[in-house]
Amino acid sequence: MFSRLGKLFGAGADDSARNSTMTSTPTHGDDDILAALGTLIDPDTGKPYRHAKGVSIAANDAQQLVLNVSLPYPAQSRFAAIRDEFLAALAPFAAGRQPQVNVSSQITSHSVQRGLSPLPGVKNIIAVSSGKGGVGKSTTAANLALALAAEGARVGILDADIYGPSQPLMMGLQGHKPEVNDGKLQPLLAYGVQTMSIGFLVDEDQAMVWRGPMVSQALQQLLNDTLWHELDYLVIDMPPGTGDVQLTLSQKVPVTGAIIVTTPQDIALLDAKKGLKMFEKVGVPVLGIVENMAMHVCSNCGHEEHIFGHGGAERMAEQYGVPVLGSLPLDLSIRLATDEGKPTVIAEPDGKLAARYQDIARKLAVKVGEKARDFSSKIPKIVIQNN
């Protein structure tokens, strides 16, 4: 009897040990889990999250199942939704564990024009351009910079319009002067965005009566003599047109990509096309088009009217094979906000207009993230010495 009980207890112990051994090994391997997650589509890119090679399993054992999701663009506002999406997909593989999903953004340097290297302290430079003035380029540049910062990126904005700097007013920094340390200008901080402009260095009513070469030199000094602090994106608010400053920036400044701001009217599109062709000739990729003042919505009755025409940006995009990143309305509040030094993304962060800017900024960052990465900083420098 005792031997039978001993066998029974022995058998139970063996089964317990066997079960313990079985539960110490996950039922599903990493490859099975990653394959199942391959069906999850990133709505911002239209491709599986795994396409960007940013999904990895950090732990998969009897105690824990930990997944890391890294996005190549800033999307802080979407982290919670992405986390929930992956947690739901991991549920069938949990096996009694509580899955953990870590979502983050990993922004890297991307390729620039041939023969140039990224600017120290700046991973990506984005030029915001227009063929002509009066289309809302500076307002768009300011709001896009702020929208990128709101999504968790480290952002700077350089006002390259030497003749008519507007960013000091738009960013609420009129009358402020930058500090100079060791011959370098310290950018001024506005709403978390590092800002530099010729407007900080001259009197507000002082006219810049300079010829093209002096303006180009001033732009290069502002860019290279400013101590940018580890930026993911530097947004350059370019002057209108295709003159000396534009050529200097396109040929001597390492630009990751450019966007064209236009209105739907034909006269604006004619000049916008010239700007686009200029970037093509100097090897700067155009990341997309932003259509400003696309429509006006009456504040009294809600009637929508296309004052400056309709569909111009779409026709231009189709003609040149570049995407329309978004459209913005002609809205009084946008003008009022920038005149008060609090652009729309700051003045009404939860409003519909801010959502439009944030959507455009995310699409822009996605286009940058799709570009080839720059590895110049990882290539060792070869020095030949005569001994």
N, C-alpha and C positions, 0 to 999 in steps of 0.2 A: 504493500500500500504506500509506504513511504517512498519507495523507488518510483511508483507511478506518479505520486505527487511531485517528487523531484523532477521527473521528466516533464510533468505538466508545467511546473514553474520554470524549468530550464527552457522549455519550448517557448513559453511566454517571453522570457528574457531574450531568446534568440530573435523572435518576431519583432520585439521592441527595437532591438539593435538594428535588425534588418530595415525596419520602417524608418528609423532615424537616419540610416545611411541613404535610404531612398529620398527622404525629404531634404537632405543636405544638398542634393543636386537639383537645380531647377529643371522643371519639366521641359521648358522650351529654351533652346540655345539662342545666343545673340543674333545669329543669322536669321532664324525664324521670326524673331521679334522685329528686326529691322526690315525684313521683307514685307511684313504686315503693315508696318508704318509707311511703306513706300506709296501707299494709296492716298495719303494725306496731301492735299494740294494747298500751297501757299497762295492765298487770293491776291496778294500783291504782285507776285511774279507769274501766276498762272501755271506754275510748274510744281512738281512734288518737292516737299521740304528737303528731301534727301538729295535732290539734284545739285544743291549748293554744297554738298558734303559737310553739312553742319549738324547732322544728327548722329549721336554716338551714345553707346551704353557705358555708363561709368561703373555700374555694379549690377550683377545678376547672380545672386546666390540665395540660399534658403532664408536669409533675413531681410534682404532688401533688393529692390529693383529701381535703379536710378538712371534716368535718361537726361542727356544734355542736348539742348537745341540751341544752336548758334546761328543768328541771322547775319547776312553780310550788309545789312542796312539798319538804321535806327528805327525802332518801332516799339518804343516803351509803352505806348498806349494800348498795344495789342498783346502784350506779354501774357496777361491773365487769360485772354480768350485762347491763345495758342496753348498755354499750359493745360487748360481744361480739355481742349481738343485731343491732346496727346494722352492725357490721363484716361479719357474715355477709350481710346484705342488700346491702351495698355491693360485695361481691366481684364480681358480674357486670359492674360498671361500672369496675372498677379499671384494666383495660387495661395491666397491667404495673406499675402504681403500688402503693404500700403505703398503703391508706386510713388516715386518722386520725380518731378520733371523740372529741370532748371532751364529757364529761357534767358538768353542774353543776346547782345549784338556785338559782333566782332568786325569793326570797320578797318580796312587795310588800305595801303597806298595802291593806286592803280596807274597804269601806263600813261605817259604823257608824250608830247611830240618827240620825234626822233632827235637824238643829240642833246636832250635836256634831262635833268634829274629833278625829282620832287624837291620842293623848297624845304629847308630844315624847319622842323616843328610843324609842318603842314602835310597831311597825308594826301588831300585832294583839293584842287582848285577848280571852282566852277565859275565860269564867266556868264553873267547875265547881260544880254545884249539886245539892242534894238536897232533897226535901220534908221529910225528917225525919233525925234523927241516928242514928248506929249502922249506917249502910249501907256504910261504908268510903270515903266521899267524899274525905277528906283523903289517905288512902293512895293512892287512884286518882289524885288531882291530882299528888301528888309523883312517882309513877312515870311518869305521862304527860309531865310536864315533863322528867324525866330521859331518857325515851325520845326526845323531840323533840331534845334536846341531843345524844344519841348519834347521831342521824341528820344532825348537822351544823348545826343551827339555833342561833341565839343566843337563850337562853331565860331568863326570870325567873319567880319564883313569889311571889305576895303572899298572905300568910295574912290573910284578911279576917275570920276568926272572932275577934272582939275578946274575947269572953267565955271562949273555950276554945281559945287558940292551940296548935296541935300541930306545926306545921312545924319549929320549932327542934329538937324531939326527933327527928322523922323524918329531918331533913336533917343530923343530927349536929352541930348548932350550939348546943346548950344552954350557957348561961353566956357566950356571945359577945355583944359589944356593938358596934353599928355606929359608925363614925366620922362626925363632922359637919363638913362643909366648906362655908363660905359659906351656912350655913343649910339645907343639903341633907344628907340621910342617905345614906351610901354603903352600898349593898346588900352583904350578906355573900355570899361565894362558897362554894358547896358542890357538889362534883362538876361544876364548870363552869356551875352554874345560879345566877344572881343571886337572892338571897333576902331578903325583908323580912317582919317580923312584929311585932305589938305585944309579943310574948313576948320580943323582944330589948331592950325598953325598960322593962320592969317586972320585979320579982322573980318568981321561979318560982311562989311560993306566994301571990302577991298576987291577990286577987279584984277583978275589974273591976266595981264596983258603980256602973254608969252607966245613965242612961236612954237611950232610943232616939236623941234628937238628938245627944247627946254621942258615942255610938258611931258614928253616921253621919259626924260631923265628923272623928272619929279616922281612919275609913277613908279619907276624902278626903285628909287630911293625909299618911297613909302612902303613898297612891298618888301624890300630886302633889309631895310634898316629898322623895321618894326619887330620887336621881340614877341613873335607869336608863340603862344604856350600850348604845344601839343594839340593842334587842331585836327579834327577828323575832316572838316570841310572849311575852306575859306571861300566865301562868296564874294566875287568881285562885281561891283555895280559899275558897269562900263559906261562911258559917255556914248551918246548916239552917233551913228554914222560908221564909216569905214576908213577913217583917217589914220594919222600917225600913231595915236595912242593904241588903236585897235591892232595895228600891225606890230607895234612893239610888244604888246601883250601876247599876241599870237606867235611871235617868233622868238621871244626871249624869256617869256614866263612859262613855267611848266604847267600847262592847263590840262586837267583831266577831261573836261568836256564843257560845252557851252549850251545855253538855252536861249531861244529867241522869243522875245515878248513882242506881240503885235496886237493890233485891233483888227476887226473883220473887214474894215474898209479897204478898197483896192489900193488907194494911195499909200497906206501903211504897209500893205503886203508887198508892194513893189520894192520898198526899201528893206523890208525884212528879208526878202529873197536875196538881196545883195549882201546883206550881212551873213546869211547862211552860206552863200557861195564863197565869201572871203574865208570863213573858217575851214571850208573844204579845201581851199587852195593851200592853206598853211598847215594842214594836217591835224586840225583840232576837231574831234567828232562833235556833231550837234546832237545832244541827248534828247531834245524835244522842243516843242513849241508851246508857249502859254498864250492863250487868247484872252486879252484883257478887254473890259468894256464890251463883252459879248452881247449883253442884253441889258435893258433897264426895266426894273419892276416898279410900277407906280406904288408909292408908299400909302396912297389913299385907297385905291381900288384893287391893287394887285395885278393890273394888266401888264403883260410882258411885251416889250417892244424892242425890236432889233434896230436901234438908232443908226449904228455904223455898218449895217449889212449883216448877212448871216452866212455861215459856212465857209468863210474865207480861210481860216486856219486849217480846216479839214482838207480843202482843195490843195493848199500849199503842202500839207503833210503828205498827201497822196502823190503829189508831183515829185517830191524830193525823197520820199521813203523814210521820213522821220515821224515819230508819234506826236500826237497832241497830248500833252501831259494834263491839261485841264483848261477850263474856261472860268472866267471871273466876271461878275456883273458890274455894271456901272452903278455904284451905290454911294450915296452921300456919306454914309458912316465911315467908309474906307478913307475918304479924303479928310474928314474931321479927325479921325483917329491919328493919322500920320501928322497932321498939322499940330496936334496936341502933344506929339512926341511919344505916343503910345499906339504903335501899329495894331491893326485889327486882331492879330493873334494874341496880343497882350491885353488889349482893351476888352475883348469879348472872347476869351479862350474857349468857351463852350458853345459859341454861336455857330450859325450855319456858314458864315463867311470864313471863320477860322477853320472850320472843318474842310472847306474847299482848299485853303492854302496848305493844310496838313496833308491832304490827299495828294496834292501836286508835289509837295516836298518828298513824300514817301516814294512816289513814282520816280522822281528824280534820283533819289538815293538808290533805288533798285537798279536804275539804268547804270549808275556809276558802279554798283556792285557786280554787274554783269560784265564789266570790262576786264581785260587781262590785268593781272596783278603786277605790281612793280617789285622786282627783287634786287634792285641796284644796291640797296643798303646792306644786303647780305652777301654781296660779291666782294671778296677780299681785294684790297688794293695791292698791286704788285709794284714794288719799288726796286729799281736797279741801282746798285751802288758800285762804284769803282774802288776796289780794295788794293 
